[in-house]
Amino acid sequence: MAVKCDIRLAWWISLANLHHDELSTVVDVETGNPGFVTKVRKLAGQPPPAVEALLNPGPGLEDAFSALVNQPDGCLWKLAGVADSILSRLCELQESGKLPQAMSILDWSDFVAPINLDISSDGKVVQAHRPDPLANDLLTLIQGRNIASFGRCPVCARLFERRRRDQQCDSRACRDVERQRRFRRRHRNKSFGF
């Protein structure tokens, strides 16, 4: 049995599922629905530091994000769209059985992250970096993983991380529905002589 889902990966999968769920009701495909940030705050798991800084700016960061504050819904909506594309494409590759040597996905997000400077006590800049939630978190999490560990539930169409090789559904409820569907298909095929 595989190890339980990494809480950081669980957050990305939840974000991709939230994007997928919102697509049917989205008002503006570019910016998403108002209140998307509120829904992202409620996701289980651990968001990457750059997203955490946007969701809960600490002292001193309020001014840094003042230009962004008016559009956090759109910023996170686009990030969620990229996550949904990446994880969904991995599931599609697995289902098709055609594994390419390389795969390209365009990143259309405009996620704005703070620039972090670590300064030592003697005044030297020890580290300067800009946390990018995709490059520093999601891509690092999926690198080295087998694409067979990602799945899309045939019942509810939600993305999930497989904990077993034969796991087809994301929850017990969906598993029971799928099992019942298979039973009915077999029963229907027997009754028609197939």
C-alpha distance (Angstrom), angle and dihedral (degrees) to the residues before:
residue distance angle dihedral
M1 . . .
A2 3.80 . .
V3 3.77 123.5 .
K4 3.79 116.2 -92.0
C5 3.78 116.7 -87.8
D6 3.80 115.6 -78.2
I7 3.82 107.5 -109.1
R8 3.79 90.7 -130.3
L9 3.82 91.5 52.4
A10 3.82 89.5 45.1
W11 3.81 88.2 57.2
W12 3.82 91.9 52.4
I13 3.80 91.6 47.5
S14 3.82 89.5 49.7
L15 3.81 90.3 49.6
A16 3.82 91.3 50.7
N17 3.83 90.7 48.0
L18 3.81 90.8 48.9
H19 3.81 89.2 53.0
H20 3.81 91.1 47.5
D21 3.84 91.4 49.2
E22 3.82 92.9 47.7
L23 3.82 94.5 50.3
S24 3.80 92.4 81.2
T25 3.82 92.7 55.7
V26 3.80 101.3 31.4
V27 3.78 115.8 134.9
D28 3.81 97.1 -164.8
V29 3.81 119.1 23.1
E30 3.83 91.0 -156.1
T31 3.81 99.0 52.5
G32 3.79 104.6 18.3
N33 3.77 124.9 -140.7
P34 3.80 123.1 -37.5
G35 3.79 110.1 -99.2
F36 3.81 95.6 35.8
V37 3.82 89.9 128.9
T38 3.80 90.2 57.6
K39 3.81 90.2 54.3
V40 3.82 91.1 47.3
R41 3.82 90.1 52.9
K42 3.82 89.3 58.6
L43 3.83 94.9 54.8
A44 3.78 117.0 117.6
G45 3.77 118.6 -122.4
Q46 3.76 133.3 43.7
P47 3.81 119.1 -56.9
P48 3.80 118.4 -145.6
P49 3.82 115.7 -94.7
A50 3.81 93.8 -105.2
V51 3.81 91.6 54.9
E52 3.81 91.3 42.4
A53 3.82 89.0 54.9
L54 3.80 89.9 52.7
L55 3.81 94.3 45.7
N56 3.80 95.6 44.3
P57 3.81 111.3 19.0
G58 3.79 111.7 -163.1
P59 3.79 128.3 -143.6
G60 3.78 110.3 -50.6
L61 3.79 94.5 15.7
E62 3.80 94.7 85.1
D63 3.81 90.4 78.7
A64 3.79 92.2 43.0
F65 3.79 90.4 57.5
S66 3.80 97.2 37.7
A67 3.82 91.6 108.1
L68 3.79 91.0 46.9
V69 3.80 97.5 44.5
N70 3.77 91.5 81.9
Q71 3.81 91.6 59.3
P72 3.82 110.2 31.3
D73 3.82 90.8 122.8
G74 3.80 91.7 59.5
C75 3.79 93.1 42.1
L76 3.82 93.6 53.4
W77 3.81 91.8 38.8
K78 3.80 91.1 60.6
L79 3.80 92.2 44.4
A80 3.82 89.0 51.5
G81 3.81 89.4 49.7
V82 3.80 91.9 55.2
A83 3.82 91.2 47.5
D84 3.81 90.1 49.2
S85 3.82 90.8 49.9
I86 3.80 94.4 48.8
L87 3.80 96.5 46.6
S88 3.82 94.2 40.1
R89 3.79 91.6 50.1
L90 3.82 90.4 52.3
C91 3.82 89.0 54.0
E92 3.82 91.8 48.2
L93 3.80 92.1 51.0
Q94 3.77 90.6 53.2
E95 3.81 93.3 48.8
S96 3.80 93.6 48.3
G97 3.80 92.9 50.4
K98 3.80 89.8 -140.3
L99 3.76 108.0 119.6
P100 3.80 112.1 -170.0
Q101 3.77 124.3 -153.4
A102 3.80 91.1 -122.5
M103 3.78 136.5 10.3
S104 3.80 128.8 -162.6
I105 3.78 126.4 -157.5
L106 3.78 120.2 -178.4
D107 3.80 114.4 -125.7
W108 3.79 107.5 -140.5
S109 3.80 94.7 169.2
D110 3.77 121.0 119.9
F111 3.78 96.1 -163.8
V112 3.79 109.7 168.2
A113 3.80 114.6 -146.0
P114 3.79 129.4 -177.7
I115 3.79 121.5 -108.5
N116 3.80 109.7 -118.3
L117 3.79 120.8 -150.4
D118 3.80 120.9 -172.6
I119 3.79 110.5 -157.8
S120 3.80 123.1 -169.2
S121 3.81 124.7 -134.6
D122 3.82 90.3 -99.7
G123 3.83 91.6 55.8
K124 3.82 101.7 -101.9
V125 3.78 121.8 136.6
V126 3.80 101.9 -118.6
Q127 3.77 97.2 -179.8
A128 3.79 134.8 3.2
H129 3.77 119.3 -173.1
R130 3.75 143.5 143.9
P131 3.79 112.5 -134.2
D132 3.78 109.0 -131.4
P133 3.80 111.2 -167.1
L134 3.80 93.9 -151.3
A135 3.79 100.5 43.8
N136 3.80 97.7 33.4
D137 3.78 97.9 39.9
L138 3.82 122.8 12.6
L139 3.79 97.6 36.5
T140 3.80 90.9 45.2
L141 3.81 90.2 50.7
I142 3.81 95.4 51.6
Q143 3.80 96.2 40.5
G144 3.79 109.9 106.2
R145 3.82 94.2 13.9
N146 3.77 122.1 120.5
I147 3.81 112.0 -114.9
A148 3.81 87.9 -132.7
S149 3.81 87.0 74.7
F150 3.83 90.0 69.3
G151 3.77 122.6 72.5
R152 3.78 144.3 168.5
C153 3.78 115.4 -137.1
P154 3.84 111.8 -117.4
V155 3.82 90.5 -146.6
C156 3.82 106.0 46.0
A157 3.85 99.1 13.0
R158 3.82 92.8 -129.1
L159 3.81 121.8 145.2
F160 3.80 117.4 -117.5
E161 3.78 141.8 166.3
R162 3.79 112.5 -110.5
R163 3.78 115.3 -125.4
R164 3.81 92.0 -170.9
R165 3.78 131.6 31.4
D166 3.80 93.2 -118.7
Q167 3.83 96.0 45.9
Q168 3.80 108.3 124.9
C169 3.82 102.8 168.6
D170 3.79 135.7 50.1
S171 3.81 98.8 -132.5
R172 3.79 142.1 20.8
A173 3.78 91.6 -108.3
C174 3.82 91.7 55.0
R175 3.81 90.7 43.5
D176 3.82 90.0 55.7
V177 3.81 92.0 48.0
E178 3.83 91.2 49.6
R179 3.81 91.5 47.0
Q180 3.81 89.9 51.8
R181 3.82 90.5 49.0
R182 3.82 91.2 52.3
F183 3.82 90.5 48.6
R184 3.81 91.4 51.0
R185 3.82 92.3 47.7
R186 3.82 91.3 50.8
H187 3.81 91.5 45.5
R188 3.82 91.9 47.7
N189 3.83 91.4 48.4
K190 3.83 91.7 50.1
S191 3.80 92.5 49.0
F192 3.81 91.2 52.5
G193 3.80 92.6 45.3
F194 3.82 97.2 -110.7
